Amino acid sequence: MLSIGLMSGTSMDGIDAALIETDGEHQIAELGDISCDYDADFGILLKSAEYAVRQLSGNLPAAKAFYQQAIEHYLQNELGVIDTDVSTKVNQLSLYFHGDNEKPITFDQVVQRSTELHADIVSKLLKKTHRSPDEIDVIGYHGQTLLHRPSAKITVQVGDGALLAKITGITVVNDFRRRDVFSGGQGAPFAPLYHQALAIRDHKIPTAVVNCGGIANVTVITGKGLTDVVGFDTGPGNGLIDRYIKQRTHGKESMDRNAKYGSSGRVNEETIKLLYEKSITSHSGDFFRSKPPKSLDIADFSLIPELNILSIQDACATLEAFTADAIVHSTEFFDGVIPTYWILAGGGWNNPVIRRELDIRLKEKLGSQIEVMTADEVGWNSRALEAQIFAYLAVRSLMNLPISVPGTTLVPKPLCGGHAHLPQNGTTPEVAKWLKQNPDILSGYFNKKSSNLFL
């Protein structure tokens, strides 16, 4: 099948889209990709939606009612905008969003705009790859994560799958995580089966794939079976660094781009020890000592006060080294397996300090014989990888194949998932064939009335 994957990560800085052709197993051809950045103001509106949902513990009706206040609270509490400037910024956001007036912005309007932006990038990808909508079998639409709390059986990714199918004229599969979470799994990470498929295709086993986004995770692949893959979150990726920069610059900067600050700073090892002890406060138990599979939500992380004592340069260098050190620490759970290949994926590796610290600390622990390469260096597409994952999972969902397994999410047994939305003009013959065999995907495996977690 031809499948487009769409991904907007926890940093909420834009959308990645990728087109692949796959049989849902080990045949994967990468056919093109494209990315777009969100306007800074739209990023604030998305982050305010996240703030509202987190404050109301995943209760979407209550979060929608609270959304106007959430914008103000996010500006004050997260970006450090002073009280006298908040109303001015709220008015600027209203003008930005509505164009010619300052009427209030609603939660549902932000979700709709996000969906429309995803439809726009699909259109641009089709144009770039010289494809028409009727050639594409399916879109894998991850949606925007606003809360992930599997211990409470809550995972909230917003996005209107039906609207996306209507606009694009292509079958859409979304709501990938909910069945796993409702069945007792962690609902993350969902990358490992795709990593395994690429490693099998490219004859690179045993392999460790380290994805560094807002949260960092590792996939350890030792063979071709569903029991030969283990995946888990290792700790922060860019998440803590981004939050620190946003707070330190009052929202004027959103990241330590290309290690602008960290490259001239000094790593404070004592602060790294404190980060291990105090930076994850909302996770039950000691996350770094707990056995995998295990997962994190971006809200699980806290910036510790000891960072305020450091210069911005030293604080960034220390947070960047902490990301790398936590990845190296995760090797304690590899059960004696030392992967030959270490493949680095995700935007975090654009930060040269994280990459340098990983190289140094990994080889100090495991020896210089291991081979550390970026996804691009090994022939994968680091920029498009996360989008490709959901293109791949959408096909597996249609075919009723597992998209999560016990070794990756701690789910009791291999599970499929996802919810299909059909366009008004119908599906491709290939999709129609699989829908006859897997009609449950049209109801998302659950009665939609039982949960409002995915719009």
C-alpha positions as CSV (number, residue, x, y, z in Angstrom):
1,M,0.0,0.0,0.0
2,L,1.0,3.6,-0.5
3,S,0.7,5.3,2.9
4,I,1.4,8.9,4.1
5,G,2.4,9.4,7.8
6,L,1.9,12.6,9.7
7,M,3.6,13.5,12.9
8,S,3.6,16.6,15.1
9,G,5.7,16.0,18.2
10,T,5.6,17.2,21.8
11,S,7.7,20.3,20.9
12,M,4.7,21.5,18.8
13,D,7.0,23.3,16.4
14,G,5.6,21.8,13.1
15,I,4.5,18.8,11.1
16,D,6.5,16.1,9.3
17,A,4.9,14.1,6.5
18,A,6.3,11.1,4.6
19,L,5.2,8.8,1.9
20,I,6.2,5.1,1.9
21,E,5.2,2.0,0.1
22,T,5.0,-1.1,2.3
23,D,3.4,-4.5,2.8
24,G,3.1,-3.9,6.5
25,E,6.0,-6.3,7.2
26,H,9.6,-5.9,6.0
27,Q,9.2,-4.4,2.5
28,I,9.5,-0.6,2.8
29,A,10.3,1.9,0.1
30,E,10.7,5.6,1.1
31,L,9.1,7.8,-1.6
32,G,9.4,11.3,-0.3
33,D,8.9,13.6,2.7
34,I,8.2,17.2,3.6
35,S,8.1,19.4,6.7
36,C,6.5,22.6,7.8
37,D,7.0,24.8,10.8
38,Y,4.1,26.2,12.8
39,D,3.9,29.9,13.4
40,A,5.2,30.8,16.8
41,D,1.8,32.1,17.8
42,F,0.1,28.9,16.7
43,G,2.6,27.0,18.8
44,I,1.5,29.0,21.8
45,L,-2.1,28.2,21.2
46,L,-1.3,24.5,20.9
47,K,0.8,24.6,24.1
48,S,-2.1,26.4,25.8
49,A,-4.4,23.5,24.8
50,E,-1.9,21.1,26.3
51,Y,-1.8,23.2,29.5
52,A,-5.6,23.1,29.7
53,V,-5.9,19.4,29.3
54,R,-3.1,18.7,31.8
55,Q,-4.6,21.0,34.4
56,L,-7.9,19.2,34.1
57,S,-6.3,15.7,34.0
58,G,-7.6,14.8,30.6
59,N,-11.2,15.9,31.0
60,L,-11.8,17.4,27.5
61,P,-15.1,19.1,28.1
62,A,-13.7,20.9,31.2
63,A,-10.5,21.7,29.3
64,K,-12.5,23.3,26.5
65,A,-14.3,25.5,29.0
66,F,-11.1,26.5,30.7
67,Y,-9.2,27.2,27.4
68,Q,-9.4,31.0,27.5
69,Q,-7.9,31.1,31.0
70,A,-5.4,28.5,30.0
71,I,-3.9,30.8,27.4
72,E,-3.3,33.5,30.0
73,H,-2.0,31.0,32.5
74,Y,0.4,29.5,30.0
75,L,1.8,32.9,29.1
76,Q,2.3,33.7,32.7
77,N,3.4,30.5,34.2
78,E,5.3,28.8,31.4
79,L,6.6,31.7,29.3
80,G,7.1,34.2,32.2
81,V,5.1,37.0,30.5
82,I,4.5,39.7,33.0
83,D,0.9,40.4,34.1
84,T,0.6,43.8,32.4
85,D,1.6,42.3,29.0
86,V,-0.6,39.2,29.1
87,S,-3.8,40.8,27.9
88,T,-1.9,42.5,25.0
89,K,-0.5,39.2,24.0
90,V,-3.9,37.5,24.2
91,N,-5.3,40.1,21.9
92,Q,-2.4,39.7,19.5
93,L,-3.1,35.9,19.4
94,S,-6.8,36.6,18.6
95,L,-5.8,38.9,15.8
96,Y,-3.4,36.4,14.5
97,F,-5.9,33.6,14.6
98,H,-9.0,35.4,13.3
99,G,-7.4,37.8,11.0
100,D,-9.4,41.0,11.6
101,N,-10.9,40.9,15.1
102,E,-10.1,40.0,18.6
103,K,-12.9,37.5,19.4
104,P,-12.0,34.6,21.7
105,I,-10.2,31.6,20.4
106,T,-11.8,28.2,21.3
107,F,-10.1,24.9,21.9
108,D,-12.1,23.3,19.1
109,Q,-11.0,26.0,16.7
110,V,-7.4,25.3,17.5
111,V,-7.9,21.5,16.9
112,Q,-9.6,22.2,13.6
113,R,-6.8,24.6,12.5
114,S,-4.3,21.9,13.4
115,T,-6.2,19.3,11.3
116,E,-6.4,21.7,8.4
117,L,-2.6,22.3,8.6
118,H,-2.1,18.6,8.4
119,A,-4.3,18.5,5.3
120,D,-2.2,21.3,3.8
121,I,1.0,19.3,4.2
122,V,-0.6,16.2,2.7
123,S,-1.4,18.3,-0.4
124,K,2.1,19.7,-0.6
125,L,3.6,16.2,-0.2
126,L,1.4,14.9,-3.0
127,K,2.5,17.7,-5.3
128,K,6.2,17.1,-4.4
129,T,5.9,13.4,-5.1
130,H,3.7,13.8,-8.2
131,R,0.9,11.7,-6.8
132,S,-2.8,12.2,-6.8
133,P,-5.1,11.5,-3.8
134,D,-6.7,8.5,-5.4
135,E,-3.3,6.8,-5.6
136,I,-2.8,6.9,-1.8
137,D,-4.3,4.1,0.2
138,V,-4.2,5.5,3.7
139,I,-2.9,8.4,5.9
140,G,-1.5,7.5,9.3
141,Y,-2.5,10.5,11.5
142,H,-0.8,10.5,14.9
143,G,-2.5,13.7,16.1
144,Q,-1.2,16.1,18.7
145,T,-0.4,14.6,22.1
146,L,-1.7,16.8,24.9
147,L,-1.5,14.3,27.8
148,H,-0.2,10.7,28.2
149,R,-0.9,9.1,31.5
150,P,-1.1,5.4,31.1
151,S,-1.2,4.6,34.8
152,A,-4.6,6.3,34.8
153,K,-5.5,4.8,31.4
154,I,-5.5,8.2,29.8
155,T,-3.9,9.2,26.5
156,V,-5.0,12.3,24.7
157,Q,-4.1,13.0,21.1
158,V,-6.3,15.5,19.4
159,G,-7.1,15.9,15.7
160,D,-10.2,15.4,13.6
161,G,-9.6,12.2,11.6
162,A,-13.0,12.4,9.8
163,L,-12.3,16.0,8.8
164,L,-8.8,15.1,7.5
165,A,-10.3,12.2,5.4
166,K,-13.0,14.6,4.0
167,I,-10.5,17.3,3.0
168,T,-7.9,15.0,1.5
169,G,-10.2,12.4,0.0
170,I,-8.0,9.6,1.5
171,T,-8.7,7.0,4.2
172,V,-7.3,8.1,7.5
173,V,-6.2,5.9,10.5
174,N,-5.7,7.6,13.8
175,D,-6.1,7.0,17.5
176,F,-3.2,4.5,17.6
177,R,-2.4,4.5,21.3
178,R,-5.8,4.1,23.1
179,R,-6.3,0.4,22.7
180,D,-2.9,-0.3,24.1
181,V,-3.4,2.0,27.1
182,F,-6.9,0.6,27.8
183,S,-5.5,-2.9,27.7
184,G,-2.9,-2.1,30.4
185,G,0.0,-1.1,28.2
186,Q,2.1,2.0,28.4
187,G,0.9,3.3,25.0
188,A,4.5,4.1,24.1
189,P,6.9,3.9,22.5
190,F,5.3,2.9,19.1
191,A,8.5,3.3,17.0
192,P,10.1,-0.1,17.7
193,L,8.3,-2.3,15.2
194,Y,9.2,0.1,12.4
195,H,12.8,0.3,13.6
196,Q,12.9,-3.5,13.6
197,A,11.4,-3.7,10.1
198,L,14.2,-1.3,8.8
199,A,16.9,-3.3,10.6
200,I,15.7,-6.5,9.0
201,R,15.4,-4.9,5.6
202,D,19.0,-3.6,5.9
203,H,20.6,-6.6,7.6
204,K,21.6,-4.6,10.7
205,I,21.0,-6.9,13.7
206,P,21.7,-6.6,16.6
207,T,20.9,-2.9,16.6
208,A,20.0,-0.2,19.1
209,V,18.0,2.7,17.6
210,V,18.0,5.8,19.8
211,N,15.3,8.3,19.0
212,C,15.8,11.8,20.5
213,G,12.8,14.0,20.3
214,G,11.1,15.7,23.3
215,I,11.6,12.4,25.1
216,A,14.4,10.0,24.2
217,N,13.7,6.3,23.7
218,V,15.7,3.3,22.6
219,T,14.8,0.2,20.6
220,V,16.9,-2.9,21.0
221,I,16.6,-5.4,18.1
222,T,18.1,-8.9,18.5
223,G,16.1,-10.8,15.8
224,K,13.2,-10.9,13.4
225,G,10.4,-12.0,15.8
226,L,7.9,-9.9,17.8
227,T,9.7,-11.1,21.0
228,D,13.1,-10.0,19.6
229,V,12.4,-6.3,20.0
230,V,12.4,-4.2,23.3
231,G,11.7,-0.5,23.4
232,F,11.4,2.0,26.2
233,D,11.9,5.6,27.1
234,T,15.3,6.5,28.6
235,G,14.6,10.0,29.9
236,P,14.5,13.5,28.4
237,G,15.4,14.2,24.8
238,N,15.1,17.9,24.0
239,G,12.2,18.4,26.4
240,L,14.0,19.8,29.4
241,I,16.4,21.9,27.3
242,D,13.5,23.4,25.3
243,R,11.6,24.2,28.5
244,Y,14.7,25.8,30.1
245,I,15.3,28.0,27.1
246,K,11.7,29.1,26.9
247,Q,11.7,30.1,30.5
248,R,15.1,31.7,30.5
249,T,14.3,33.8,27.4
250,H,10.6,34.4,28.3
251,G,9.5,32.6,25.2
252,K,11.7,34.6,22.8
253,E,13.7,31.4,22.0
254,S,12.3,27.9,22.0
255,M,15.4,25.7,21.9
256,D,19.2,25.7,22.1
257,R,19.5,25.6,18.4
258,N,22.7,24.0,17.2
259,A,23.9,24.2,20.8
260,K,24.2,27.9,20.6
261,Y,24.6,28.1,24.4
262,G,25.6,24.6,25.4
263,S,28.6,24.5,23.1
264,S,30.4,27.2,25.1
265,G,29.3,25.9,28.5
266,R,30.8,23.4,31.0
267,V,29.0,20.3,32.1
268,N,28.3,20.2,35.8
269,E,28.4,16.6,36.9
270,E,27.0,17.3,40.3
271,T,23.9,18.9,38.8
272,I,23.5,15.8,36.6
273,K,23.4,13.6,39.7
274,L,20.6,15.9,41.1
275,L,18.8,15.7,37.8
276,Y,18.7,11.9,38.1
277,E,17.2,12.4,41.6
278,K,14.8,15.2,41.1
279,S,13.9,15.9,37.5
280,I,11.2,13.2,37.2
281,T,8.9,13.9,40.1
282,S,5.5,12.7,38.8
283,H,6.5,9.1,37.9
284,S,5.7,6.4,40.4
285,G,9.0,5.0,41.8
286,D,12.5,5.7,40.6
287,F,12.1,5.9,36.8
288,F,15.8,5.6,36.0
289,R,16.2,2.4,38.2
290,S,12.9,0.8,37.1
291,K,13.0,-2.0,34.6
292,P,11.5,-1.6,31.1
293,P,9.2,-1.4,29.3
294,K,8.5,2.0,30.7
295,S,7.4,5.3,29.2
296,L,7.2,9.0,30.1
297,D,5.0,12.0,29.4
298,I,6.7,15.4,28.8
299,A,4.9,16.7,31.9
300,D,6.8,14.1,34.0
301,F,9.9,16.3,33.8
302,S,10.8,19.2,36.1
303,L,13.5,21.8,35.8
304,I,15.4,21.7,39.1
305,P,16.3,24.9,41.0
306,E,20.0,24.1,40.9
307,L,20.0,25.0,37.2
308,N,19.3,28.6,38.1
309,I,22.7,28.9,39.8
310,L,24.4,28.1,36.5
311,S,25.0,30.4,33.6
312,I,22.7,29.7,30.6
313,Q,25.7,28.2,28.8
314,D,26.6,25.8,31.6
315,A,22.9,24.9,32.3
316,C,22.4,24.0,28.6
317,A,25.6,21.9,28.5
318,T,24.6,20.1,31.6
319,L,21.0,19.3,30.4
320,E,22.4,18.2,27.1
321,A,24.9,15.9,28.8
322,F,22.1,14.6,31.0
323,T,20.1,13.5,28.0
324,A,23.1,11.6,26.6
325,D,24.0,10.1,30.0
326,A,20.5,8.8,30.6
327,I,20.6,7.0,27.2
328,V,23.9,5.4,28.2
329,H,22.5,4.5,31.6
330,S,19.7,2.6,29.8
331,T,22.2,0.0,28.6
332,E,22.0,-1.6,32.1
333,F,18.7,-3.0,31.0
334,F,19.9,-4.6,27.8
335,D,20.2,-8.1,29.4
336,G,23.9,-8.5,28.4
337,V,23.3,-7.7,24.7
338,I,25.8,-5.2,23.3
339,P,24.4,-4.0,19.9
340,T,26.9,-3.8,17.1
341,Y,25.1,-0.8,15.5
342,W,23.8,2.3,17.3
343,I,21.5,4.3,15.0
344,L,20.6,7.8,16.1
345,A,17.3,9.2,14.9
346,G,15.3,12.4,15.8
347,G,15.9,16.1,15.9
348,G,17.9,15.9,19.1
349,W,21.0,14.8,17.2
350,N,21.1,18.2,15.5
351,N,22.4,19.4,18.8
352,P,26.2,18.7,18.6
353,V,26.6,18.7,22.4
354,I,24.2,15.8,22.9
355,R,25.9,13.9,20.1
356,R,29.4,14.5,21.4
357,E,28.4,13.6,25.0
358,L,26.7,10.4,23.8
359,D,29.8,9.3,21.7
360,I,32.1,9.9,24.7
361,R,30.0,8.3,27.4
362,L,28.8,5.4,25.3
363,K,32.3,4.3,24.2
364,E,33.6,4.8,27.8
365,K,31.0,2.3,29.0
366,L,30.8,-0.2,26.1
367,G,34.1,0.1,24.3
368,S,35.2,1.7,21.1
369,Q,34.2,-1.3,18.9
370,I,30.6,-0.2,18.7
371,E,29.5,1.7,15.6
372,V,27.5,4.9,16.2
373,M,25.8,6.4,13.2
374,T,23.0,8.8,12.5
375,A,20.0,7.5,10.7
376,D,21.0,9.5,7.6
377,E,24.5,8.0,7.7
378,V,23.1,4.4,7.7
379,G,20.7,5.2,4.8
380,W,17.5,6.0,6.8
381,N,15.8,9.4,6.7
382,S,16.2,10.9,10.2
383,R,14.0,13.9,9.3
384,A,11.1,11.8,8.1
385,L,11.5,8.7,10.4
386,E,8.7,9.5,12.9
387,A,6.2,10.3,10.1
388,Q,7.2,7.1,8.4
389,I,6.4,5.2,11.5
390,F,2.8,6.2,11.5
391,A,2.5,5.5,7.7
392,Y,3.7,2.0,8.5
393,L,1.5,1.5,11.5
394,A,-1.6,2.7,9.5
395,V,-1.0,-0.1,7.0
396,R,-0.5,-2.7,9.9
397,S,-3.7,-1.4,11.5
398,L,-5.7,-1.9,8.3
399,M,-4.3,-5.4,8.0
400,N,-5.1,-6.2,11.7
401,L,-1.4,-6.8,12.5
402,P,0.1,-5.9,15.9
403,I,1.3,-2.3,16.4
404,S,2.5,-2.8,20.0
405,V,3.9,-5.8,21.8
406,P,4.7,-6.7,25.4
407,G,8.4,-5.9,25.0
408,T,7.7,-2.4,23.9
409,T,4.7,-1.1,25.9
410,L,4.2,-3.9,28.5
411,V,0.8,-4.6,26.9
412,P,-0.3,-8.2,27.9
413,K,-0.2,-9.5,24.3
414,P,0.5,-8.2,20.8
415,L,-2.2,-5.8,19.9
416,C,-3.5,-4.0,16.8
417,G,-5.3,-0.6,17.2
418,G,-6.3,2.5,15.4
419,H,-9.6,4.0,14.0
420,A,-10.3,4.3,10.3
421,H,-12.2,7.2,8.8
422,L,-13.4,6.9,5.2
423,P,-13.6,9.7,2.7
424,Q,-16.8,10.5,0.9
425,N,-15.4,9.4,-2.4
426,G,-14.6,5.9,-1.1
427,T,-11.4,3.9,-0.6
428,T,-8.9,2.3,-2.8
429,P,-9.5,-1.4,-3.7
430,E,-6.6,-2.5,-1.5
431,V,-8.1,-0.7,1.5
432,A,-11.6,-2.0,0.8
433,K,-10.2,-5.5,0.8
434,W,-8.7,-5.2,4.2
435,L,-11.8,-3.4,5.7
436,K,-13.9,-6.5,4.8
437,Q,-11.5,-8.6,6.8
438,N,-11.0,-6.1,9.6
439,P,-14.3,-4.2,10.1
440,D,-13.5,-3.4,13.8
441,I,-11.1,-0.7,12.7
442,L,-14.1,1.4,11.6
443,S,-15.2,1.6,15.2
444,G,-11.7,2.1,16.6
445,Y,-12.0,-1.2,18.6
446,F,-14.1,0.7,21.1
447,N,-17.5,2.2,21.3
448,K,-16.8,5.8,20.6
449,K,-19.4,6.9,23.2
450,S,-17.3,5.3,25.9
451,S,-14.5,7.8,25.6
452,N,-13.9,11.3,24.4
453,L,-10.2,11.1,24.5
454,F,-9.7,11.5,20.8
455,L,-11.6,14.2,18.8
